[in-house]
Structure formats: C-alpha cells, structure tokens
C-alpha cells in the first residue's frame, strides 16, 4: 500500500508543481526523511500522510486510487 500512496504523492507533486522541499515541509518531515520515503515507501506513517493532506489540500481518495 505504501508504494501506491507514495507514487500518488509524487504524481500530485508533479501535477501541482511542488518541490521536494515543499512536500517535505507539508508532511512535517526533513528533506532527508522525504528521500528515505522515496527509497522505502513502507516507512510512510499515517501522521505524515495526514499532515500532507491537511497542508496541501489533497483528497485522501487521490492517494489511494491506483
């Protein structure tokens, strides 16, 4: 599930034109943690996903649809 969510985060990042730094800040994580998530999406926590949803105005359905 983490891989699907992460790939949809990256897709939304591209569509909305956000930088890696903006996404990491919206998630409340360091840029290093952001890059760690790129390497291993299973590390994603619901807390960070929810922060992203709250701060970027992204709908949860957008992240779980394959």
mmCIF file as Biopython writes it, N, C-alpha, C and O atoms, coordinates in Angstrom:
data_model
#
loop_
_atom_site.group_PDB
_atom_site.id
_atom_site.type_symbol
_atom_site.label_atom_id
_atom_site.label_alt_id
_atom_site.label_comp_id
_atom_site.label_asym_id
_atom_site.label_entity_id
_atom_site.label_seq_id
_atom_site.pdbx_PDB_ins_code
_atom_site.Cartn_x
_atom_site.Cartn_y
_atom_site.Cartn_z
_atom_site.occupancy
_atom_site.B_iso_or_equiv
_atom_site.auth_seq_id
_atom_site.auth_asym_id
_atom_site.pdbx_PDB_model_num
ATOM 1   N N  . UNK A ? 1  ? 0.821  -1.202 0.000   1.0 0.0 1  A 1 
ATOM 2   C CA . UNK A ? 1  ? 0.000  0.000  0.000   1.0 0.0 1  A 1 
ATOM 3   C C  . UNK A ? 1  ? 0.859  1.256  0.000   1.0 0.0 1  A 1 
ATOM 4   O O  . UNK A ? 1  ? 0.501  2.252  -0.629  1.0 0.0 1  A 1 
ATOM 5   N N  . UNK A ? 2  ? 1.999  1.218  0.707   1.0 0.0 2  A 1 
ATOM 6   C CA . UNK A ? 2  ? 2.878  2.376  0.779   1.0 0.0 2  A 1 
ATOM 7   C C  . UNK A ? 2  ? 3.386  2.815  -0.578  1.0 0.0 2  A 1 
ATOM 8   O O  . UNK A ? 2  ? 3.515  4.011  -0.841  1.0 0.0 2  A 1 
ATOM 9   N N  . UNK A ? 3  ? 3.675  1.850  -1.444  1.0 0.0 3  A 1 
ATOM 10  C CA . UNK A ? 3  ? 4.185  2.166  -2.780  1.0 0.0 3  A 1 
ATOM 11  C C  . UNK A ? 3  ? 3.126  2.903  -3.591  1.0 0.0 3  A 1 
ATOM 12  O O  . UNK A ? 3  ? 3.436  3.866  -4.293  1.0 0.0 3  A 1 
ATOM 13  N N  . UNK A ? 4  ? 1.890  2.458  -3.498  1.0 0.0 4  A 1 
ATOM 14  C CA . UNK A ? 4  ? 0.801  3.111  -4.231  1.0 0.0 4  A 1 
ATOM 15  C C  . UNK A ? 4  ? 0.600  4.530  -3.731  1.0 0.0 4  A 1 
ATOM 16  O O  . UNK A ? 4  ? 0.509  5.469  -4.523  1.0 0.0 4  A 1 
ATOM 17  N N  . UNK A ? 5  ? 0.532  4.685  -2.414  1.0 0.0 5  A 1 
ATOM 18  C CA . UNK A ? 5  ? 0.338  6.011  -1.832  1.0 0.0 5  A 1 
ATOM 19  C C  . UNK A ? 5  ? 1.497  6.920  -2.217  1.0 0.0 5  A 1 
ATOM 20  O O  . UNK A ? 5  ? 1.286  8.066  -2.614  1.0 0.0 5  A 1 
ATOM 21  N N  . UNK A ? 6  ? 2.720  6.412  -2.099  1.0 0.0 6  A 1 
ATOM 22  C CA . UNK A ? 6  ? 3.876  7.247  -2.414  1.0 0.0 6  A 1 
ATOM 23  C C  . UNK A ? 6  ? 3.877  7.654  -3.886  1.0 0.0 6  A 1 
ATOM 24  O O  . UNK A ? 6  ? 4.153  8.811  -4.203  1.0 0.0 6  A 1 
ATOM 25  N N  . UNK A ? 7  ? 3.577  6.737  -4.775  1.0 0.0 7  A 1 
ATOM 26  C CA . UNK A ? 7  ? 3.569  7.088  -6.201  1.0 0.0 7  A 1 
ATOM 27  C C  . UNK A ? 7  ? 2.487  8.127  -6.499  1.0 0.0 7  A 1 
ATOM 28  O O  . UNK A ? 7  ? 2.664  8.975  -7.374  1.0 0.0 7  A 1 
ATOM 29  N N  . UNK A ? 8  ? 1.378  8.062  -5.779  1.0 0.0 8  A 1 
ATOM 30  C CA . UNK A ? 8  ? 0.332  9.067  -5.960  1.0 0.0 8  A 1 
ATOM 31  C C  . UNK A ? 8  ? 0.719  10.412 -5.345  1.0 0.0 8  A 1 
ATOM 32  O O  . UNK A ? 8  ? 0.311  11.457 -5.850  1.0 0.0 8  A 1 
ATOM 33  N N  . UNK A ? 9  ? 1.488  10.402 -4.278  1.0 0.0 9  A 1 
ATOM 34  C CA . UNK A ? 9  ? 2.014  11.652 -3.720  1.0 0.0 9  A 1 
ATOM 35  C C  . UNK A ? 9  ? 2.930  12.308 -4.748  1.0 0.0 9  A 1 
ATOM 36  O O  . UNK A ? 9  ? 2.833  13.509 -5.003  1.0 0.0 9  A 1 
ATOM 37  N N  . UNK A ? 10 ? 3.812  11.518 -5.331  1.0 0.0 10 A 1 
ATOM 38  C CA . UNK A ? 10 ? 4.740  12.043 -6.333  1.0 0.0 10 A 1 
ATOM 39  C C  . UNK A ? 10 ? 3.979  12.573 -7.547  1.0 0.0 10 A 1 
ATOM 40  O O  . UNK A ? 10 ? 4.334  13.614 -8.099  1.0 0.0 10 A 1 
ATOM 41  N N  . UNK A ? 11 ? 2.936  11.860 -7.960  1.0 0.0 11 A 1 
ATOM 42  C CA . UNK A ? 11 ? 2.116  12.318 -9.089  1.0 0.0 11 A 1 
ATOM 43  C C  . UNK A ? 11 ? 1.462  13.657 -8.763  1.0 0.0 11 A 1 
ATOM 44  O O  . UNK A ? 11 ? 1.484  14.572 -9.587  1.0 0.0 11 A 1 
ATOM 45  N N  . UNK A ? 12 ? 0.880  13.781 -7.571  1.0 0.0 12 A 1 
ATOM 46  C CA . UNK A ? 12 ? 0.254  15.037 -7.174  1.0 0.0 12 A 1 
ATOM 47  C C  . UNK A ? 12 ? 1.294  16.158 -7.075  1.0 0.0 12 A 1 
ATOM 48  O O  . UNK A ? 12 ? 1.022  17.304 -7.433  1.0 0.0 12 A 1 
ATOM 49  N N  . UNK A ? 13 ? 2.459  15.819 -6.596  1.0 0.0 13 A 1 
ATOM 50  C CA . UNK A ? 13 ? 3.541  16.801 -6.508  1.0 0.0 13 A 1 
ATOM 51  C C  . UNK A ? 13 ? 3.837  17.357 -7.900  1.0 0.0 13 A 1 
ATOM 52  O O  . UNK A ? 13 ? 3.962  18.568 -8.081  1.0 0.0 13 A 1 
ATOM 53  N N  . UNK A ? 14 ? 3.947  16.472 -8.866  1.0 0.0 14 A 1 
ATOM 54  C CA . UNK A ? 14 ? 4.219  16.878 -10.246 1.0 0.0 14 A 1 
ATOM 55  C C  . UNK A ? 14 ? 3.069  17.724 -10.803 1.0 0.0 14 A 1 
ATOM 56  O O  . UNK A ? 14 ? 3.296  18.786 -11.384 1.0 0.0 14 A 1 
ATOM 57  N N  . UNK A ? 15 ? 1.835  17.244 -10.620 1.0 0.0 15 A 1 
ATOM 58  C CA . UNK A ? 15 ? 0.678  17.951 -11.173 1.0 0.0 15 A 1 
ATOM 59  C C  . UNK A ? 15 ? 0.491  19.334 -10.567 1.0 0.0 15 A 1 
ATOM 60  O O  . UNK A ? 15 ? 0.085  20.273 -11.252 1.0 0.0 15 A 1 
ATOM 61  N N  . UNK A ? 16 ? 0.789  19.453 -9.275  1.0 0.0 16 A 1 
ATOM 62  C CA . UNK A ? 16 ? 0.604  20.730 -8.584  1.0 0.0 16 A 1 
ATOM 63  C C  . UNK A ? 16 ? 1.842  21.627 -8.649  1.0 0.0 16 A 1 
ATOM 64  O O  . UNK A ? 16 ? 1.787  22.798 -8.274  1.0 0.0 16 A 1 
ATOM 65  N N  . UNK A ? 17 ? 2.958  21.071 -9.126  1.0 0.0 17 A 1 
ATOM 66  C CA . UNK A ? 17 ? 4.169  21.861 -9.292  1.0 0.0 17 A 1 
ATOM 67  C C  . UNK A ? 17 ? 4.929  22.160 -8.013  1.0 0.0 17 A 1 
ATOM 68  O O  . UNK A ? 17 ? 5.577  23.201 -7.901  1.0 0.0 17 A 1 
ATOM 69  N N  . UNK A ? 18 ? 4.851  21.250 -7.045  1.0 0.0 18 A 1 
ATOM 70  C CA . UNK A ? 18 ? 5.544  21.458 -5.775  1.0 0.0 18 A 1 
ATOM 71  C C  . UNK A ? 18 ? 6.942  20.850 -5.807  1.0 0.0 18 A 1 
ATOM 72  O O  . UNK A ? 18 ? 7.180  19.844 -6.476  1.0 0.0 18 A 1 
ATOM 73  N N  . UNK A ? 19 ? 7.850  21.467 -5.086  1.0 0.0 19 A 1 
ATOM 74  C CA . UNK A ? 19 ? 9.209  20.943 -4.970  1.0 0.0 19 A 1 
ATOM 75  C C  . UNK A ? 19 ? 9.264  19.879 -3.881  1.0 0.0 19 A 1 
ATOM 76  O O  . UNK A ? 19 ? 8.333  19.744 -3.087  1.0 0.0 19 A 1 
ATOM 77  N N  . UNK A ? 20 ? 10.353 19.132 -3.848  1.0 0.0 20 A 1 
ATOM 78  C CA . UNK A ? 20 ? 10.560 18.149 -2.789  1.0 0.0 20 A 1 
ATOM 79  C C  . UNK A ? 20 ? 10.536 18.829 -1.425  1.0 0.0 20 A 1 
ATOM 80  O O  . UNK A ? 20 ? 9.976  18.298 -0.466  1.0 0.0 20 A 1 
ATOM 81  N N  . UNK A ? 21 ? 11.145 20.002 -1.347  1.0 0.0 21 A 1 
ATOM 82  C CA . UNK A ? 21 ? 11.187 20.738 -0.080  1.0 0.0 21 A 1 
ATOM 83  C C  . UNK A ? 21 ? 9.789  21.144 0.383   1.0 0.0 21 A 1 
ATOM 84  O O  . UNK A ? 21 ? 9.482  21.059 1.572   1.0 0.0 21 A 1 
ATOM 85  N N  . UNK A ? 22 ? 8.949  21.578 -0.539  1.0 0.0 22 A 1 
ATOM 86  C CA . UNK A ? 22 ? 7.585  21.973 -0.181  1.0 0.0 22 A 1 
ATOM 87  C C  . UNK A ? 22 ? 6.777  20.779 0.314   1.0 0.0 22 A 1 
ATOM 88  O O  . UNK A ? 22 ? 6.019  20.892 1.278   1.0 0.0 22 A 1 
ATOM 89  N N  . UNK A ? 23 ? 6.938  19.652 -0.338  1.0 0.0 23 A 1 
ATOM 90  C CA . UNK A ? 23 ? 6.213  18.457 0.081   1.0 0.0 23 A 1 
ATOM 91  C C  . UNK A ? 23 ? 6.711  17.992 1.443   1.0 0.0 23 A 1 
ATOM 92  O O  . UNK A ? 23 ? 5.903  17.655 2.308   1.0 0.0 23 A 1 
ATOM 93  N N  . UNK A ? 24 ? 8.019  17.968 1.650   1.0 0.0 24 A 1 
ATOM 94  C CA . UNK A ? 24 ? 8.550  17.522 2.946   1.0 0.0 24 A 1 
ATOM 95  C C  . UNK A ? 24 ? 8.078  18.450 4.060   1.0 0.0 24 A 1 
ATOM 96  O O  . UNK A ? 24 ? 7.734  17.990 5.148   1.0 0.0 24 A 1 
ATOM 97  N N  . UNK A ? 25 ? 8.063  19.753 3.793   1.0 0.0 25 A 1 
ATOM 98  C CA . UNK A ? 25 ? 7.588  20.707 4.804   1.0 0.0 25 A 1 
ATOM 99  C C  . UNK A ? 25 ? 6.103  20.478 5.109   1.0 0.0 25 A 1 
ATOM 100 O O  . UNK A ? 25 ? 5.689  20.520 6.268   1.0 0.0 25 A 1 
ATOM 101 N N  . UNK A ? 26 ? 5.310  20.237 4.069   1.0 0.0 26 A 1 
ATOM 102 C CA . UNK A ? 26 ? 3.881  19.981 4.251   1.0 0.0 26 A 1 
ATOM 103 C C  . UNK A ? 26 ? 3.643  18.718 5.062   1.0 0.0 26 A 1 
ATOM 104 O O  . UNK A ? 26 ? 2.662  18.623 5.800   1.0 0.0 26 A 1 
ATOM 105 N N  . UNK A ? 27 ? 4.548  17.738 4.923   1.0 0.0 27 A 1 
ATOM 106 C CA . UNK A ? 27 ? 4.417  16.489 5.671   1.0 0.0 27 A 1 
ATOM 107 C C  . UNK A ? 27 ? 4.975  16.601 7.083   1.0 0.0 27 A 1 
ATOM 108 O O  . UNK A ? 27 ? 4.752  15.723 7.916   1.0 0.0 27 A 1 
ATOM 109 N N  . UNK A ? 28 ? 5.699  17.682 7.350   1.0 0.0 28 A 1 
ATOM 110 C CA . UNK A ? 28 ? 6.290  17.863 8.675   1.0 0.0 28 A 1 
ATOM 111 C C  . UNK A ? 28 ? 7.522  16.992 8.882   1.0 0.0 28 A 1 
ATOM 112 O O  . UNK A ? 28 ? 7.800  16.549 9.996   1.0 0.0 28 A 1 
ATOM 113 N N  . UNK A ? 29 ? 8.259  16.748 7.798   1.0 0.0 29 A 1 
ATOM 114 C CA . UNK A ? 29 ? 9.451  15.904 7.876   1.0 0.0 29 A 1 
ATOM 115 C C  . UNK A ? 29 ? 10.639 16.638 7.254   1.0 0.0 29 A 1 
ATOM 116 O O  . UNK A ? 29 ? 10.475 17.631 6.546   1.0 0.0 29 A 1 
ATOM 117 N N  . UNK A ? 30 ? 11.814 16.135 7.528   1.0 0.0 30 A 1 
ATOM 118 C CA . UNK A ? 30 ? 13.012 16.703 6.918   1.0 0.0 30 A 1 
ATOM 119 C C  . UNK A ? 30 ? 13.122 16.244 5.469   1.0 0.0 30 A 1 
ATOM 120 O O  . UNK A ? 30 ? 12.493 15.268 5.060   1.0 0.0 30 A 1 
ATOM 121 N N  . UNK A ? 31 ? 13.922 16.959 4.713   1.0 0.0 31 A 1 
ATOM 122 C CA . UNK A ? 31 ? 14.132 16.558 3.326   1.0 0.0 31 A 1 
ATOM 123 C C  . UNK A ? 31 ? 14.809 15.195 3.263   1.0 0.0 31 A 1 
ATOM 124 O O  . UNK A ? 31 ? 14.578 14.431 2.326   1.0 0.0 31 A 1 
ATOM 125 N N  . UNK A ? 32 ? 15.638 14.889 4.244   1.0 0.0 32 A 1 
ATOM 126 C CA . UNK A ? 32 ? 16.300 13.578 4.311   1.0 0.0 32 A 1 
ATOM 127 C C  . UNK A ? 32 ? 15.262 12.465 4.484   1.0 0.0 32 A 1 
ATOM 128 O O  . UNK A ? 32 ? 15.356 11.421 3.839   1.0 0.0 32 A 1 
ATOM 129 N N  . UNK A ? 33 ? 14.271 12.691 5.356   1.0 0.0 33 A 1 
ATOM 130 C CA . UNK A ? 33 ? 13.199 11.711 5.541   1.0 0.0 33 A 1 
ATOM 131 C C  . UNK A ? 33 ? 12.389 11.554 4.257   1.0 0.0 33 A 1 
ATOM 132 O O  . UNK A ? 33 ? 11.974 10.451 3.901   1.0 0.0 33 A 1 
ATOM 133 N N  . UNK A ? 34 ? 12.172 12.663 3.575   1.0 0.0 34 A 1 
ATOM 134 C CA . UNK A ? 34 ? 11.453 12.611 2.296   1.0 0.0 34 A 1 
ATOM 135 C C  . UNK A ? 34 ? 12.186 11.687 1.329   1.0 0.0 34 A 1 
ATOM 136 O O  . UNK A ? 34 ? 11.567 10.841 0.684   1.0 0.0 34 A 1 
ATOM 137 N N  . UNK A ? 35 ? 13.491 11.848 1.231   1.0 0.0 35 A 1 
ATOM 138 C CA . UNK A ? 35 ? 14.274 10.997 0.330   1.0 0.0 35 A 1 
ATOM 139 C C  . UNK A ? 35 ? 14.289 9.545  0.812   1.0 0.0 35 A 1 
ATOM 140 O O  . UNK A ? 35 ? 14.338 8.622  -0.001  1.0 0.0 35 A 1 
ATOM 141 N N  . UNK A ? 36 ? 14.247 9.342  2.127   1.0 0.0 36 A 1 
ATOM 142 C CA . UNK A ? 36 ? 14.148 7.974  2.648   1.0 0.0 36 A 1 
ATOM 143 C C  . UNK A ? 36 ? 12.827 7.327  2.230   1.0 0.0 36 A 1 
ATOM 144 O O  . UNK A ? 36 ? 12.791 6.141  1.901   1.0 0.0 36 A 1 
ATOM 145 N N  . UNK A ? 37 ? 11.743 8.105  2.244   1.0 0.0 37 A 1 
ATOM 146 C CA . UNK A ? 37 ? 10.449 7.587  1.799   1.0 0.0 37 A 1 
ATOM 147 C C  . UNK A ? 37 ? 10.502 7.213  0.323   1.0 0.0 37 A 1 
ATOM 148 O O  . UNK A ? 37 ? 9.872  6.241  -0.095  1.0 0.0 37 A 1 
ATOM 149 N N  . UNK A ? 38 ? 11.252 7.982  -0.471  1.0 0.0 38 A 1 
ATOM 150 C CA . UNK A ? 38 ? 11.393 7.635  -1.883  1.0 0.0 38 A 1 
ATOM 151 C C  . UNK A ? 38 ? 12.043 6.265  -2.040  1.0 0.0 38 A 1 
ATOM 152 O O  . UNK A ? 38 ? 11.665 5.484  -2.914  1.0 0.0 38 A 1 
ATOM 153 N N  . UNK A ? 39 ? 13.014 5.985  -1.193  1.0 0.0 39 A 1 
ATOM 154 C CA . UNK A ? 39 ? 13.719 4.712  -1.271  1.0 0.0 39 A 1 
ATOM 155 C C  . UNK A ? 39 ? 12.892 3.556  -0.701  1.0 0.0 39 A 1 
ATOM 156 O O  . UNK A ? 39 ? 12.953 2.434  -1.203  1.0 0.0 39 A 1 
ATOM 157 N N  . UNK A ? 40 ? 12.121 3.840  0.349   1.0 0.0 40 A 1 
ATOM 158 C CA . UNK A ? 40 ? 11.328 2.803  1.013   1.0 0.0 40 A 1 
ATOM 159 C C  . UNK A ? 40 ? 9.977  3.371  1.453   1.0 0.0 40 A 1 
ATOM 160 O O  . UNK A ? 40 ? 9.826  3.788  2.601   1.0 0.0 40 A 1 
ATOM 161 N N  . UNK A ? 41 ? 8.991  3.391  0.543   1.0 0.0 41 A 1 
ATOM 162 C CA . UNK A ? 41 ? 7.677  3.954  0.860   1.0 0.0 41 A 1 
ATOM 163 C C  . UNK A ? 41 ? 6.959  3.265  2.010   1.0 0.0 41 A 1 
ATOM 164 O O  . UNK A ? 41 ? 6.007  3.824  2.555   1.0 0.0 41 A 1 
ATOM 165 N N  . UNK A ? 42 ? 7.386  2.070  2.394   1.0 0.0 42 A 1 
ATOM 166 C CA . UNK A ? 42 ? 6.729  1.391  3.507   1.0 0.0 42 A 1 
ATOM 167 C C  . UNK A ? 42 ? 6.972  2.114  4.830   1.0 0.0 42 A 1 
ATOM 168 O O  . UNK A ? 42 ? 6.308  1.820  5.825   1.0 0.0 42 A 1 
ATOM 169 N N  . UNK A ? 43 ? 7.913  3.054  4.852   1.0 0.0 43 A 1 
ATOM 170 C CA . UNK A ? 43 ? 8.189  3.832  6.063   1.0 0.0 43 A 1 
ATOM 171 C C  . UNK A ? 43 ? 7.149  4.923  6.312   1.0 0.0 43 A 1 
ATOM 172 O O  . UNK A ? 43 ? 7.108  5.499  7.399   1.0 0.0 43 A 1 
ATOM 173 N N  . UNK A ? 44 ? 6.314  5.211  5.320   1.0 0.0 44 A 1 
ATOM 174 C CA . UNK A ? 44 ? 5.296  6.257  5.464   1.0 0.0 44 A 1 
ATOM 175 C C  . UNK A ? 44 ? 4.419  6.014  6.685   1.0 0.0 44 A 1 
ATOM 176 O O  . UNK A ? 44 ? 4.004  4.886  6.948   1.0 0.0 44 A 1 
ATOM 177 N N  . UNK A ? 45 ? 4.146  7.072  7.421   1.0 0.0 45 A 1 
ATOM 178 C CA . UNK A ? 45 ? 3.237  6.952  8.558   1.0 0.0 45 A 1 
ATOM 179 C C  . UNK A ? 45 ? 1.946  7.712  8.252   1.0 0.0 45 A 1 
ATOM 180 O O  . UNK A ? 45 ? 1.944  8.660  7.466   1.0 0.0 45 A 1 
ATOM 181 N N  . UNK A ? 46 ? 0.881  7.298  8.863   1.0 0.0 46 A 1 
ATOM 182 C CA . UNK A ? 46 ? -0.403 7.962  8.672   1.0 0.0 46 A 1 
ATOM 183 C C  . UNK A ? 46 ? -0.320 9.410  9.138   1.0 0.0 46 A 1 
ATOM 184 O O  . UNK A ? 46 ? -0.964 10.283 8.557   1.0 0.0 46 A 1 
ATOM 185 N N  . UNK A ? 47 ? 0.454  9.672  10.166  1.0 0.0 47 A 1 
ATOM 186 C CA . UNK A ? 47 ? 0.620  11.038 10.684  1.0 0.0 47 A 1 
ATOM 187 C C  . UNK A ? 47 ? 1.162  11.954 9.596   1.0 0.0 47 A 1 
ATOM 188 O O  . UNK A ? 47 ? 0.670  13.069 9.422   1.0 0.0 47 A 1 
ATOM 189 N N  . UNK A ? 48 ? 2.166  11.496 8.865   1.0 0.0 48 A 1 
ATOM 190 C CA . UNK A ? 48 ? 2.767  12.321 7.828   1.0 0.0 48 A 1 
ATOM 191 C C  . UNK A ? 48 ? 1.863  12.435 6.601   1.0 0.0 48 A 1 
ATOM 192 O O  . UNK A ? 48 ? 1.818  13.480 5.952   1.0 0.0 48 A 1 
ATOM 193 N N  . UNK A ? 49 ? 1.157  11.371 6.291   1.0 0.0 49 A 1 
ATOM 194 C CA . UNK A ? 49 ? 0.207  11.431 5.172   1.0 0.0 49 A 1 
ATOM 195 C C  . UNK A ? 49 ? -0.908 12.415 5.504   1.0 0.0 49 A 1 
ATOM 196 O O  . UNK A ? 49 ? -1.301 13.217 4.656   1.0 0.0 49 A 1 
ATOM 197 N N  . UNK A ? 50 ? -1.418 12.361 6.725   1.0 0.0 50 A 1 
ATOM 198 C CA . UNK A ? 50 ? -2.485 13.278 7.130   1.0 0.0 50 A 1 
ATOM 199 C C  . UNK A ? 50 ? -2.011 14.726 7.123   1.0 0.0 50 A 1 
ATOM 200 O O  . UNK A ? 50 ? -2.762 15.621 6.732   1.0 0.0 50 A 1 
ATOM 201 N N  . UNK A ? 51 ? -0.783 14.964 7.548   1.0 0.0 51 A 1 
ATOM 202 C CA . UNK A ? 51 ? -0.233 16.319 7.510   1.0 0.0 51 A 1 
ATOM 203 C C  . UNK A ? 51 ? -0.181 16.825 6.079   1.0 0.0 51 A 1 
ATOM 204 O O  . UNK A ? 51 ? -0.508 17.982 5.815   1.0 0.0 51 A 1 
ATOM 205 N N  . UNK A ? 52 ? 0.227  15.969 5.161   1.0 0.0 52 A 1 
ATOM 206 C CA . UNK A ? 52 ? 0.266  16.345 3.749   1.0 0.0 52 A 1 
ATOM 207 C C  . UNK A ? 52 ? -1.128 16.682 3.242   1.0 0.0 52 A 1 
ATOM 208 O O  . UNK A ? 52 ? -1.322 17.692 2.565   1.0 0.0 52 A 1 
ATOM 209 N N  . UNK A ? 53 ? -2.081 15.849 3.565   1.0 0.0 53 A 1 
ATOM 210 C CA . UNK A ? 53 ? -3.462 16.093 3.132   1.0 0.0 53 A 1 
ATOM 211 C C  . UNK A ? 53 ? -3.972 17.422 3.676   1.0 0.0 53 A 1 
ATOM 212 O O  . UNK A ? 53 ? -4.589 18.201 2.950   1.0 0.0 53 A 1 
ATOM 213 N N  . UNK A ? 54 ? -3.713 17.676 4.946   1.0 0.0 54 A 1 
ATOM 214 C CA . UNK A ? 54 ? -4.183 18.905 5.584   1.0 0.0 54 A 1 
ATOM 215 C C  . UNK A ? 54 ? -3.513 20.146 5.001   1.0 0.0 54 A 1 
ATOM 216 O O  . UNK A ? 54 ? -4.171 21.156 4.752   1.0 0.0 54 A 1 
ATOM 217 N N  . UNK A ? 55 ? -2.211 20.066 4.787   1.0 0.0 55 A 1 
ATOM 218 C CA . UNK A ? 55 ? -1.449 21.242 4.361   1.0 0.0 55 A 1 
ATOM 219 C C  . UNK A ? 55 ? -1.480 21.513 2.866   1.0 0.0 55 A 1 
ATOM 220 O O  . UNK A ? 55 ? -1.254 22.648 2.444   1.0 0.0 55 A 1 
ATOM 221 N N  . UNK A ? 56 ? -1.753 20.508 2.063   1.0 0.0 56 A 1 
ATOM 222 C CA . UNK A ? 56 ? -1.731 20.697 0.618   1.0 0.0 56 A 1 
ATOM 223 C C  . UNK A ? 56 ? -3.124 20.647 -0.003  1.0 0.0 56 A 1 
ATOM 224 O O  . UNK A ? 56 ? -3.282 20.893 -1.199  1.0 0.0 56 A 1 
ATOM 225 N N  . UNK A ? 57 ? -4.121 20.333 0.796   1.0 0.0 57 A 1 
ATOM 226 C CA . UNK A ? 57 ? -5.480 20.289 0.269   1.0 0.0 57 A 1 
ATOM 227 C C  . UNK A ? 57 ? -5.724 19.145 -0.700  1.0 0.0 57 A 1 
ATOM 228 O O  . UNK A ? 57 ? -6.545 19.250 -1.612  1.0 0.0 57 A 1 
ATOM 229 N N  . UNK A ? 58 ? -5.003 18.051 -0.492  1.0 0.0 58 A 1 
ATOM 230 C CA . UNK A ? 58 ? -5.160 16.874 -1.342  1.0 0.0 58 A 1 
ATOM 231 C C  . UNK A ? 58 ? -6.171 15.945 -0.690  1.0 0.0 58 A 1 
ATOM 232 O O  . UNK A ? 58 ? -6.163 15.765 0.528   1.0 0.0 58 A 1 
ATOM 233 N N  . UNK A ? 59 ? -7.039 15.358 -1.500  1.0 0.0 59 A 1 
ATOM 234 C CA . UNK A ? 59 ? -8.059 14.439 -1.011  1.0 0.0 59 A 1 
ATOM 235 C C  . UNK A ? 59 ? -7.466 13.040 -0.835  1.0 0.0 59 A 1 
ATOM 236 O O  . UNK A ? 59 ? -6.682 12.598 -1.675  1.0 0.0 59 A 1 
ATOM 237 N N  . UNK A ? 60 ? -7.821 12.349 0.225   1.0 0.0 60 A 1 
ATOM 238 C CA . UNK A ? 60 ? -7.299 11.004 0.507   1.0 0.0 60 A 1 
ATOM 239 C C  . UNK A ? 60 ? -7.585 10.049 -0.649  1.0 0.0 60 A 1 
ATOM 240 O O  . UNK A ? 60 ? -6.771 9.171  -0.935  1.0 0.0 60 A 1 
ATOM 241 N N  . UNK A ? 61 ? -8.712 10.205 -1.308  1.0 0.0 61 A 1 
ATOM 242 C CA . UNK A ? 61 ? -9.054 9.337  -2.436  1.0 0.0 61 A 1 
ATOM 243 C C  . UNK A ? 61 ? -8.007 9.415  -3.542  1.0 0.0 61 A 1 
ATOM 244 O O  . UNK A ? 61 ? -7.737 8.429  -4.227  1.0 0.0 61 A 1 
ATOM 245 N N  . UNK A ? 62 ? -7.428 10.589 -3.705  1.0 0.0 62 A 1 
ATOM 246 C CA . UNK A ? 62 ? -6.392 10.802 -4.716  1.0 0.0 62 A 1 
ATOM 247 C C  . UNK A ? 62 ? -5.162 9.957  -4.443  1.0 0.0 62 A 1 
ATOM 248 O O  . UNK A ? 62 ? -4.471 9.542  -5.374  1.0 0.0 62 A 1 
ATOM 249 N N  . UNK A ? 63 ? -4.885 9.701  -3.172  1.0 0.0 63 A 1 
ATOM 250 C CA . UNK A ? 63 ? -3.661 8.972  -2.814  1.0 0.0 63 A 1 
ATOM 251 C C  . UNK A ? 63 ? -3.835 7.471  -2.781  1.0 0.0 63 A 1 
ATOM 252 O O  . UNK A ? 63 ? -2.845 6.745  -2.857  1.0 0.0 63 A 1 
ATOM 253 N N  . UNK A ? 64 ? -5.069 6.973  -2.669  1.0 0.0 64 A 1 
ATOM 254 C CA . UNK A ? 64 ? -5.234 5.521  -2.555  1.0 0.0 64 A 1 
ATOM 255 C C  . UNK A ? 64 ? -5.725 4.856  -3.841  1.0 0.0 64 A 1 
ATOM 256 O O  . UNK A ? 64 ? -5.792 3.629  -3.927  1.0 0.0 64 A 1 
ATOM 257 N N  . UNK A ? 65 ? -6.066 5.666  -4.831  1.0 0.0 65 A 1 
ATOM 258 C CA . UNK A ? 65 ? -6.508 5.129  -6.111  1.0 0.0 65 A 1 
ATOM 259 C C  . UNK A ? 65 ? -5.280 4.722  -6.911  1.0 0.0 65 A 1 
ATOM 260 O O  . UNK A ? 65 ? -4.307 5.472  -6.992  1.0 0.0 65 A 1 
ATOM 261 N N  . UNK A ? 66 ? -5.328 3.535  -7.499  1.0 0.0 66 A 1 
ATOM 262 C CA . UNK A ? 66 ? -4.181 3.048  -8.281  1.0 0.0 66 A 1 
ATOM 263 C C  . UNK A ? 66 ? -4.214 3.552  -9.694  1.0 0.0 66 A 1 
ATOM 264 O O  . UNK A ? 66 ? -3.324 3.235  -10.483 1.0 0.0 66 A 1 
#
